[in-house]
Amino acid sequence: MSTQVVVLGSGYAGAGAVKRLEEELGYDAELTWVAEHDYHLVLHEVHRCIRDPSVESSIAIPIDDVKSPETNFVKGRATNVDVDERVVELEGGDTVDYDYLLVAIGSSTAFFGIDGLKKYAHQLKGLDDAREIHQDIKQASADASRDDPAKVVIGGAGLSGIQTAAEVAEYRDQNRAPIDIQLVEGMDEIFPGNDPELQGALRKRLEALDIEILTGDFISNVDEETVYIGGGEDEDPDELAYDVLVWTGGITGQPEAQDVDLEQDERSHRFYAEDDFQTSDDRVFAVGDCALVEQGADNVAPPTAQAAWDAADVAGENVSRAMDGRPLKRWSFTDKGTVISIGHDAVAHAVKFPVVGEFPVNVFGGPLARVLKKGIAANWIADVTTVNHALSAWSDL
């Protein structure tokens, strides 16, 4: 009987691992790919759909364009994994048996217990979210006037928040829509914890797009019309009226993960994994945002597309190695730099090019940064599909 290998999730980690497993597995193994959606989403470009929903045809890649014909695909959301019986349980009652399992189910949005935030805010974790944000901004601006523009508030000025704010600004400018945009960050600077030179370059471009940046106070409460910022025992919070609210302020594990009998962080329910991606069960591997992948003492891999992309290749190979009883490879994340889109513009930081090495300028924007941003997405699309697919998507990236 064939060894049953199952991959959960169709994000960067899931898609990348499937591609590697298709190369590694022999005739005596059967690969099954289980995912909630029948497409792979180039998630770090999904903010483009806020401005123009037609972009989704370039960044939502059908599963059949990614996998080989020999790989089975099951569309469904995993609700539990029984590690004793080696069974994946799906929404609706279906099950998938496995001998080896690679979990790459991504993350969900963390709302940090802020009253009203989950109820009233959009998040940006997939195509449906981007479509809804686009539609609500379109409707709000249609109902607004020049004297009383629609108010869009984005909470969290990390990567997603910055790119979301810039896409709303591009929508406003392209459609001459009456929209005011406010970007709220609880820390003292946007893109917290990063190079001050990069932070400054991002702030300059966001402000040039007429985006108001508010830093230094956290969102404390949200109701149907108002975002409350700061406040405490001796002072009232500041109030921001909004028509559309988007929250991008953090990630946590998927809600279903807490019921899985694998060692995991008690708060986030992300699975602990060694630097070879093996979890507390030696038949289960975890990779991507759903995992806390060990990277030395008190350090884990970052929850980024770059890390998931890089890790997927090794994780897929290690599943095959475990099946054969071979030693597992250790993985260490190497940061190749950061490129952030600001609408049609982009900013790059500490970029390392293959063979050439680190670019001599620490932070740069302009045409080179824009081409680099497109190139990163196109390179991924080519990796999981074909060069022709990447070329056809180029104008939308």
C-alpha positions as CSV (number, residue, x, y, z in Angstrom):
1,M,0.0,0.0,0.0
2,S,1.3,3.5,-0.9
3,T,2.5,5.8,1.8
4,Q,-0.1,8.6,2.2
5,V,1.5,12.1,2.3
6,V,-0.9,15.0,3.0
7,V,-0.2,18.8,2.8
8,L,-2.7,21.2,4.4
9,G,-2.9,24.8,3.1
10,S,-2.5,26.5,-0.3
11,G,-0.4,29.5,0.7
12,Y,3.3,30.0,0.0
13,A,4.4,27.3,2.4
14,G,1.8,24.8,1.2
15,A,2.3,25.4,-2.5
16,G,6.1,25.4,-2.2
17,A,6.1,22.2,-0.2
18,V,3.8,20.5,-2.7
19,K,6.1,21.4,-5.6
20,R,9.1,20.0,-3.7
21,L,7.3,16.9,-2.7
22,E,6.3,16.2,-6.3
23,E,10.0,16.2,-7.1
24,E,11.0,14.0,-4.1
25,L,8.3,11.4,-3.7
26,G,8.7,8.0,-5.4
27,Y,6.2,5.7,-7.0
28,D,5.4,4.1,-3.6
29,A,3.9,7.4,-2.2
30,E,0.6,9.2,-2.8
31,L,0.4,13.0,-2.4
32,T,-2.8,14.7,-1.4
33,W,-3.2,18.5,-1.1
34,V,-6.0,19.8,1.1
35,A,-6.9,23.5,1.1
36,E,-9.9,25.7,1.7
37,H,-9.7,27.4,-1.7
38,D,-9.0,25.8,-5.1
39,Y,-6.4,28.5,-5.9
40,H,-3.1,29.6,-4.6
41,L,-3.1,33.3,-3.7
42,V,0.0,35.5,-4.1
43,L,-0.9,37.0,-0.7
44,H,1.7,39.8,-0.6
45,E,0.0,41.3,-3.7
46,V,-3.6,41.0,-2.5
47,H,-3.7,44.7,-1.4
48,R,-3.7,45.5,-5.2
49,C,-7.3,44.2,-5.4
50,I,-8.4,47.0,-3.0
51,R,-7.7,49.5,-5.8
52,D,-8.6,47.2,-8.7
53,P,-10.4,43.9,-8.1
54,S,-9.6,42.7,-11.7
55,V,-6.0,42.1,-10.4
56,E,-7.2,38.9,-8.8
57,S,-7.1,37.1,-12.1
58,S,-3.3,37.5,-12.0
59,I,-2.6,36.7,-8.3
60,A,-5.2,33.9,-7.7
61,I,-3.6,30.9,-9.4
62,P,-5.8,27.8,-10.0
63,I,-4.6,24.8,-8.1
64,D,-4.5,22.7,-11.3
65,D,-2.0,25.2,-12.7
66,V,0.3,24.6,-9.7
67,K,0.1,20.8,-8.9
68,S,0.9,17.9,-11.2
69,P,-1.9,15.7,-12.4
70,E,-0.7,12.9,-10.1
71,T,-1.3,15.0,-7.0
72,N,-4.8,14.6,-5.5
73,F,-6.5,17.8,-4.5
74,V,-9.3,17.9,-1.8
75,K,-11.1,21.2,-1.3
76,G,-12.1,21.7,2.3
77,R,-11.2,23.5,5.5
78,A,-9.4,21.3,8.1
79,T,-11.1,21.5,11.5
80,N,-8.9,19.1,13.4
81,V,-6.0,16.6,13.1
82,D,-6.2,13.4,15.1
83,V,-2.5,12.6,15.5
84,D,-3.2,9.3,17.2
85,E,-5.4,8.0,14.3
86,R,-3.5,10.0,11.7
87,V,-6.6,11.5,10.3
88,V,-7.4,15.1,9.1
89,E,-11.0,16.1,9.8
90,L,-12.7,18.5,7.4
91,E,-15.6,20.8,7.7
92,G,-18.7,18.9,6.8
93,G,-17.5,15.6,8.2
94,D,-15.1,14.3,5.5
95,T,-11.7,12.9,6.6
96,V,-8.3,12.3,4.9
97,D,-5.9,9.7,6.2
98,Y,-2.2,10.3,6.3
99,D,1.0,8.6,7.1
100,Y,3.0,11.9,7.0
101,L,1.4,15.3,7.3
102,L,2.8,18.8,6.5
103,V,0.7,21.6,8.1
104,A,0.9,24.9,6.3
105,I,-2.5,26.5,7.2
106,G,-1.2,30.0,7.7
107,S,-2.5,32.4,10.3
108,S,-5.5,34.4,11.3
109,T,-5.8,38.1,12.4
110,A,-5.0,38.9,16.0
111,F,-7.5,41.4,17.5
112,F,-5.8,41.5,21.0
113,G,-9.1,41.6,22.8
114,I,-9.8,45.2,21.7
115,D,-13.5,45.7,22.3
116,G,-15.5,46.0,19.0
117,L,-12.5,45.6,16.7
118,K,-13.3,42.2,15.4
119,K,-16.9,43.0,14.9
120,Y,-16.5,46.3,13.0
121,A,-13.1,46.0,11.2
122,H,-12.2,44.5,7.9
123,Q,-9.1,42.3,7.8
124,L,-6.9,41.5,4.8
125,K,-6.2,37.8,4.8
126,G,-7.6,36.8,1.4
127,L,-9.4,37.7,-1.8
128,D,-12.9,38.0,-0.1
129,D,-11.5,40.6,2.3
130,A,-9.9,42.7,-0.5
131,R,-13.2,42.6,-2.4
132,E,-15.2,43.7,0.6
133,I,-12.8,46.5,1.4
134,H,-13.0,47.7,-2.2
135,Q,-16.8,47.6,-2.3
136,D,-17.2,49.5,1.0
137,I,-14.7,52.2,0.1
138,K,-16.4,52.6,-3.3
139,Q,-19.8,52.9,-1.6
140,A,-18.6,55.2,1.1
141,S,-17.0,57.6,-1.3
142,A,-20.0,57.5,-3.6
143,D,-22.2,58.6,-0.6
144,A,-19.7,61.3,0.5
145,S,-19.3,64.9,-0.6
146,R,-16.2,67.0,-1.2
147,D,-17.0,68.9,2.0
148,D,-17.6,65.7,4.0
149,P,-15.3,63.0,2.5
150,A,-15.5,59.4,3.4
151,K,-13.2,58.5,6.2
152,V,-11.0,55.3,5.9
153,V,-9.0,54.3,9.0
154,I,-6.3,51.6,8.8
155,G,-5.1,50.2,12.1
156,G,-1.6,48.9,12.2
157,A,1.3,50.4,10.2
158,G,3.3,47.2,9.5
159,L,3.8,45.9,6.0
160,S,0.1,45.2,5.3
161,G,-1.2,48.4,6.8
162,I,1.2,50.6,4.9
163,Q,0.5,48.8,1.6
164,T,-3.3,48.9,2.3
165,A,-3.3,52.7,3.0
166,A,-1.3,53.4,-0.2
167,E,-3.8,51.3,-2.3
168,V,-6.7,53.2,-0.9
169,A,-4.9,56.5,-1.8
170,E,-4.4,55.2,-5.3
171,Y,-8.1,54.3,-5.6
172,R,-9.0,57.8,-4.4
173,D,-6.7,59.5,-6.9
174,Q,-7.7,57.4,-9.9
175,N,-11.4,57.8,-9.2
176,R,-11.2,61.4,-7.9
177,A,-13.1,60.1,-4.9
178,P,-13.6,62.2,-1.8
179,I,-11.7,60.1,0.8
180,D,-9.7,61.0,3.9
181,I,-7.2,58.3,5.0
182,Q,-5.7,57.8,8.4
183,L,-3.1,55.3,9.3
184,V,-2.9,54.5,13.1
185,E,0.1,52.8,14.8
186,G,0.4,52.3,18.5
187,M,4.2,52.3,18.5
188,D,6.1,55.6,18.0
189,E,6.9,55.0,14.4
190,I,5.5,53.2,11.3
191,F,7.0,49.8,10.4
192,P,8.0,49.4,14.0
193,G,11.3,47.8,14.9
194,N,12.9,48.5,11.5
195,D,15.7,50.7,10.2
196,P,14.9,54.4,10.9
197,E,16.1,55.2,7.4
198,L,13.5,52.8,5.9
199,Q,10.8,54.2,8.3
200,G,11.6,57.7,7.1
201,A,11.4,56.8,3.4
202,L,8.0,55.1,3.9
203,R,6.6,58.0,5.9
204,K,7.7,60.5,3.3
205,R,5.9,58.6,0.5
206,L,2.8,58.0,2.5
207,E,2.5,61.6,3.4
208,A,3.0,62.6,-0.2
209,L,-0.1,60.5,-0.9
210,D,-2.0,62.7,1.6
211,I,-2.3,59.9,4.2
212,E,-2.4,61.2,7.8
213,I,-0.2,59.1,10.1
214,L,-1.0,58.8,13.8
215,T,1.5,57.1,16.0
216,G,2.2,56.6,19.7
217,D,-1.2,55.5,21.0
218,F,-3.0,52.2,20.6
219,I,-6.6,51.7,19.5
220,S,-8.5,51.0,22.8
221,N,-12.1,50.5,21.6
222,V,-14.2,50.5,18.5
223,D,-17.9,51.0,17.9
224,E,-20.0,51.2,14.7
225,E,-18.9,54.8,13.8
226,T,-15.8,55.6,15.9
227,V,-12.3,54.4,16.7
228,Y,-11.1,55.4,20.1
229,I,-7.3,55.9,20.5
230,G,-5.4,56.0,23.8
231,G,-7.1,57.2,26.9
232,G,-6.8,55.9,30.5
233,E,-7.8,56.6,34.0
234,D,-7.2,60.3,33.9
235,E,-7.8,61.1,30.3
236,D,-10.4,60.5,27.6
237,P,-9.4,58.7,24.4
238,D,-9.1,60.5,21.1
239,E,-11.9,59.8,18.7
240,L,-11.7,59.0,15.0
241,A,-14.9,58.8,13.0
242,Y,-14.8,56.3,10.2
243,D,-16.8,54.9,7.3
244,V,-14.4,52.0,6.6
245,L,-12.1,50.5,9.1
246,V,-9.3,48.0,8.2
247,W,-7.3,46.2,10.9
248,T,-3.8,44.8,10.0
249,G,-2.3,44.9,13.5
250,G,-1.1,41.4,14.1
251,I,-1.4,37.6,13.5
252,T,-2.2,34.6,15.5
253,G,-2.8,30.9,14.8
254,Q,-5.9,29.5,13.2
255,P,-8.7,28.9,15.6
256,E,-8.9,25.2,14.8
257,A,-5.3,24.7,15.8
258,Q,-6.0,24.9,19.5
259,D,-7.7,21.5,19.5
260,V,-4.8,19.7,17.7
261,D,-2.7,17.6,20.1
262,L,0.6,19.1,19.1
263,E,2.9,21.3,21.3
264,Q,1.9,24.9,20.6
265,D,2.1,28.4,22.1
266,E,-0.7,28.7,24.6
267,R,-1.7,32.2,23.5
268,S,-1.3,32.2,19.7
269,H,-1.9,28.4,19.1
270,R,1.0,28.4,16.6
271,F,2.7,25.0,16.5
272,Y,6.3,24.6,17.9
273,A,8.6,23.1,15.3
274,E,12.3,22.3,15.3
275,D,14.5,23.9,12.6
276,D,13.8,20.8,10.5
277,F,10.1,21.5,10.7
278,Q,9.3,18.5,12.8
279,T,6.7,19.0,15.5
280,S,6.1,17.1,18.8
281,D,4.7,14.3,16.6
282,D,7.4,12.8,14.3
283,R,4.9,12.2,11.6
284,V,3.7,15.8,11.5
285,F,5.7,18.8,10.1
286,A,4.7,22.4,10.3
287,V,5.8,25.4,8.2
288,G,4.8,29.0,7.5
289,D,2.8,31.3,9.6
290,C,1.1,28.5,11.6
291,A,4.4,27.4,13.0
292,L,7.0,28.8,15.4
293,V,10.1,27.4,13.7
294,E,13.1,27.3,16.0
295,Q,16.0,29.5,14.9
296,G,18.4,29.2,17.8
297,A,17.9,30.1,21.4
298,D,14.7,32.1,22.1
299,N,14.3,32.9,18.4
300,V,11.9,31.8,15.7
301,A,11.5,32.4,12.0
302,P,9.6,35.6,11.0
303,P,6.0,35.2,9.8
304,T,6.7,36.5,6.3
305,A,6.1,35.4,2.7
306,Q,9.9,35.4,2.2
307,A,10.5,33.0,5.1
308,A,7.6,30.7,4.1
309,W,8.8,30.6,0.5
310,D,12.3,29.7,1.5
311,A,11.3,27.2,4.2
312,A,8.8,25.3,2.0
313,D,11.5,23.7,-0.1
314,V,13.3,22.3,2.8
315,A,10.2,21.2,4.6
316,G,8.9,19.3,1.6
317,E,12.3,17.6,1.2
318,N,12.3,16.7,4.9
319,V,9.0,14.9,4.7
320,S,10.5,12.7,2.0
321,R,13.6,12.2,4.1
322,A,11.6,11.2,7.1
323,M,9.8,8.6,5.1
324,D,13.1,7.1,3.9
325,G,14.7,7.2,7.4
326,R,17.3,9.7,6.2
327,P,18.7,12.5,8.4
328,L,16.6,15.7,8.2
329,K,18.0,18.9,6.9
330,R,18.3,22.0,9.2
331,W,16.9,25.3,8.0
332,S,18.1,28.7,8.9
333,F,16.4,31.8,7.6
334,T,18.5,34.4,5.8
335,D,16.9,37.8,5.2
336,K,17.3,38.9,1.6
337,G,15.9,42.3,2.3
338,T,12.5,44.0,2.2
339,V,10.6,45.6,-0.6
340,I,7.3,47.4,0.1
341,S,4.9,48.8,-2.4
342,I,3.5,52.3,-1.9
343,G,0.8,52.3,-4.5
344,H,2.6,52.4,-7.8
345,D,5.8,53.2,-6.1
346,A,8.0,51.0,-4.0
347,V,10.8,51.2,-1.4
348,A,13.6,48.6,-0.9
349,H,15.8,48.0,2.1
350,A,19.0,46.0,2.6
351,V,18.4,44.0,-0.6
352,K,20.7,41.1,-1.4
353,F,20.9,39.9,-5.0
354,P,22.0,36.3,-5.9
355,V,25.7,36.1,-6.8
356,V,26.1,39.9,-6.7
357,G,25.3,40.2,-3.0
358,E,24.0,43.2,-1.0
359,F,23.0,46.3,-3.0
360,P,25.3,49.2,-2.1
361,V,22.5,51.6,-1.2
362,N,20.7,50.7,2.0
363,V,17.3,52.2,1.2
364,F,16.1,53.1,-2.3
365,G,12.9,53.7,-4.2
366,G,12.0,54.7,-7.8
367,P,12.1,52.5,-10.9
368,L,14.6,49.9,-9.6
369,A,12.6,49.3,-6.5
370,R,9.3,49.0,-8.5
371,V,10.9,46.5,-10.9
372,L,12.3,44.6,-8.0
373,K,8.9,44.4,-6.3
374,K,7.3,43.1,-9.5
375,G,10.2,40.7,-10.0
376,I,9.8,39.1,-6.6
377,A,6.2,38.3,-7.2
378,A,6.8,37.2,-10.8
379,N,9.7,34.9,-9.7
380,W,7.4,33.2,-7.2
381,I,4.6,32.7,-9.8
382,A,7.1,31.3,-12.3
383,D,8.4,28.9,-9.6
384,V,5.0,27.4,-8.8
385,T,3.6,27.6,-12.4
386,T,5.3,28.8,-15.6
387,V,7.3,31.7,-16.9
388,N,4.5,32.5,-19.2
389,H,2.0,32.8,-16.3
390,A,4.4,35.2,-14.6
391,L,4.8,37.3,-17.7
392,S,1.1,37.6,-18.1
393,A,0.7,38.8,-14.5
394,W,3.5,41.3,-14.7
395,S,1.4,44.4,-15.4
396,D,-0.8,43.8,-12.4
397,L,2.0,43.2,-9.9
